[in-house]
Amino acid sequence: MPEPLFKRLALLGIGLIGSSVARIARERGDLAAEVVANARTQATLDRVMELGIADRVELDPAKAVEGADCVMLCAPVGAYAALAETIAPHLAPGCILTDVGSTKQSVIRDVGPLVPDAVHFVPAHPLAGTEYSGPDAGFTTLFQGRWCLLTPPPGTDADSVEKIAELWRRCGSMTETMEPGHHDRVLAIVSHLPHLLAFTICGTADDLEGESRQQVLQFAASGFRDFTRIAASDPVMWRDVFLNNREALLEMLARFMEDAQAMARAVRWGDPDYIEDRIRRGRVIRRSLIELKQA
């Protein structure tokens, strides 16, 4: 077995992503010699110990990061600034600080200025998830065949970037480096806007009159059912994502609204060619995803 990449990996937040990394570390043995988990409540940490997915748990983030050579922020991105402020004085020199947040410019803005000089900061985003959260939600194959995007600020230590890339490769991911602003625009269309639409359409259904609402739920066809799966996602995490990728999300939403208006006009005025073209383009995208094994 290869040497463990890290002596001590501290996971700050042990939800779906954090607990999946912990499980992989436990199963493989070559991610970290020791895994320390931190969460906001003792009840969560007790559950982590019951599950046996960490070597040690700490309620105090400052204690959790002591002596760690890799610290991974796995909390909602809105909590990063306060977390970084708490842990910064306790990070060991030479430690790599990384994260798993869905927005990258906000992470660099909130965390970057607080990182001590002797600590290497490598923001990252594994593109994997389910609608479930909490330490029970994780599983060892979550990242298999999925992408992890690394967005290191200019001048980041190359060896540290490579170490984080290797960590994600050992978790089963393919890795790519991307400029943070570009990451946020891409994710706005492939992830953040679809979630915003799903939460909105479920809200619309929920606001219907009593009888209609009941029948929507009773006869939910696959289209609506797919939206409800996305809409079951963690509200705090997604609130933070929307607010921290505000500009890119609003830009993509505006483009979508223009396209939706064009589709509405085609339906209103009976333009079958336009409607069929849009449906065909959707099928092409679906086929491309299947070919790329990302479906």
N, C-alpha and C positions, 0 to 999 in steps of 0.2 A: 504494500500500500504506500502511495506517495506520502511524504511528510505532511502534517497538517499545515495549511497555509498560514494560520494564525495560532498563537498560543492561547489567547483569550478573546472571544467574540462577545461583545455586549450588545444585546438586542433591546432597544428602548421602544417598547410597544410590542405586544405579542399576540396580534390579531391574525388574520388570514396569512399575510405575507411573513411576518415575524415567526409565527409558529410553524410555517412550512419550512423556512430556512433552518429553524431549530431541529425539526424532524430529519431533514436531510443531513445536517451535521451529525446527528445521533446515528443515523443509518450508515453513512459513508465513513465517518471517522477521519476524513482528510480535509475538512473545512477548518475545524478548530479543535484544539486539545481540550478547551473548556468553553462552555456556553453559559453566559449569565443573562437572565431575563429580568426586565423591569416593566412594570405596568402601573396604572394609576391606582388600582385597588388591591388590597391584600387578598380579596376573594379570587381575583384573576390569578394572582401568583400561587395561591393554594392549589388552584386547578392545574396550573402548569406543573407543579410538583407531583400532583396525582397522575398526570399524564406521563410524567417522567421524560419530558422533552428538553429540560435544561439541567445543568449541573448545580446551578445556584440561582436563587431569586433575590432581588433587592427592591424594596419599595422606593428607596431614595435613588434617583438617577445618578447623582454625584457618586454615590457608593458603587453603583453598578458599573461605572466606566473606569474606576480605579484599576490601574495596571493592565487595562485592555489594549491590545495592539490593533484591534479593529472595533469601531463603534458604529452600529447601524441604526439610524433613526427610522422607526417603522410606525410612528404615530401619525394622526392626521396632520397635513402640512400646516394648518393654522396653529398647531402647538409647537412648531419647530423653534421659533424665536425664543420663547420662554425656556424650552428644553436646552437649547444651545447656551443660553446665558447661565443656566444652572450647572451644566457639565464642563463648560470651557476651562475653568481653573483646575479641574481635576483630570483633564486628558493627559495621558503620558506623552512625553516627547517621542516623536517618531510614529505615533499612532495614526492610523488612517480613519478619518471620519467620513462615512458615506450615508446614503439614505435610499428610500424606495418610493419617494413621493411622485404623484402624477403631474405636478407642475415643477418646472425647473428654474425659471427666472426668479420666481418668488423665493425658492429655497436658497439660491445664491445670494439674493438680496437680504434675506432674514438671518441666514446662518454664516455666510462668508465673512462679514466684518468681525464676528465673534471668535473665529477660529484662531487659536494661538499660532505663532510663527512656526513652531517646531512640529505642528500637526498638519498632515496632508488631507485635503478636502476633495473627495471624489463623488459628486452627486450622481445618482443612477436611478433608473426607473424600469423595473421588470414589468413587461406588458403581459401580465397574467392576473387573473382574478376570478372570483365567483361572487354571487350575491350574499354569501355568508361571511360572518365576521366572528372574532373571538378566538381563543386558543384552541378550541375544538374544531375549528373550521379548516385548519391547515392539513396538507397532505404532501407526501414526498414527490409526487409527479406533477405538481402545479406548474413548474417552469419548463417542463420537458418540451423541447421543440418550439419554445416561445422566445421572443426577442427581449433582450435587456439593453436599454439605451443608456450610455454613459455620457454625461455632459460636463466634463471637467473644465473649470475656468482656465483661461490662458495662463501658462507658466506652472501648471500643476505638475508635480513630480511624476515622470513617466513610469517609473517602477511601481508606484502606488496605483496608478491607473490600470496597469497590467495585472496587478494583484487582485483588484476588484473585478476586472474582466474574468480572470481565472476563477474567482469564487463563483461567479454566475455561470461560467461554463461547467463547473463541477456540479452546479445545481440543475444542469440540463439545458441551459439557455444558449441561444446564439447572441453574440454581442456586437454592438456598433457604437461608434462615438458620434455625437451629434451636437451642433451648436444649440445652446439652451433656448434661444428665441425660436429657432426653427422647430425644435422639439415641441414647444408649447403650441405652435400653429398646427402642426401635424396632429397632435393629440386632441386639439380642439375639435377637429372634424371627425377623427376616427373613434373618439371615446367620450369627450366631454359633451358635445352637442347631442349625440344619441341618448346619453343619460338625461340631459335636460329635457329632450322631447318625450322620453319615457315617463319621467316624473310628471310632466305637464299633461300628457294624454290620460294618465291614470287619475290625475286631479280632475280633469274634465269629466271623466266617467263617474267619479265619486260625487260630483256636483249635480248629476242628473236627478230628475224627479224620482221618488221612491220606486215606482213600478219598473220604470225603464232601467234604473240602476240595478235592481234585482235581476232583471233579465240579461243585462250586460254580463253580470257575474255568472249567471246560470248557463248562458250559452256562449261564453267566451271562446271564440275560435282561435286558431293558432296565432294569428296576427296580434291580437290583443294580449294573448297569453305570453308571447315573447316580450312584449313591453313590460308586463307585470314582473317578469323575472328580473329585468334590469332595474325596475323601480323598487325592488325589494332591497337594494343596496344600502349600505350604511349611511344614514342621513348626515352625520357630523363630517365624515370624510368627504362626501360629495359637496356639502355646503362650502367647505374649505377649498376644494378644487375649483368650484365655480368662481368664488371670490378672488382666488389667487391667480386665475388665468382669465381675468375679466375681459381684457382687450381682445385677445385672440378669439375667445368664445363669442363675444358680441359681434365681432367681424364675421365669423362663420354663421352665426344665427341670422345676421342681416342678409348674407348671400342666400341662405336657405329660404328665408321669407320671400325673397324676390323670385326664387325658383318655384316656391309653393304657389305664389300668385300667378305665375305663368301657367302652371299646371291647372289651377282653378279656372283661368280664362279658357284653356283648351277644353276643359270639361263643360264649362258654361256654353261655349259657342260650338261645341261638337266638332273638335279638331282631332279626328282619330289618329292621324299621322304623328302629331306631336306626342300624344299619350302613348302610342305604341313605341315610339323612339325612346322615351324615358324608361319604359318598362324593359325594353331590350338592353339598355345601358346598365340597368340594375342586374340583369342576368349575366352580363359580361363581367361585372365586378365580382359577382358571386363565384363564377367559374374560375376567375383569376385567383381568388382566395383559396379555393379548393386545390388548385394546381400548386400554390405556394405552401400548402399544408398549414394554413392559418385559419381554417374554417371550423 
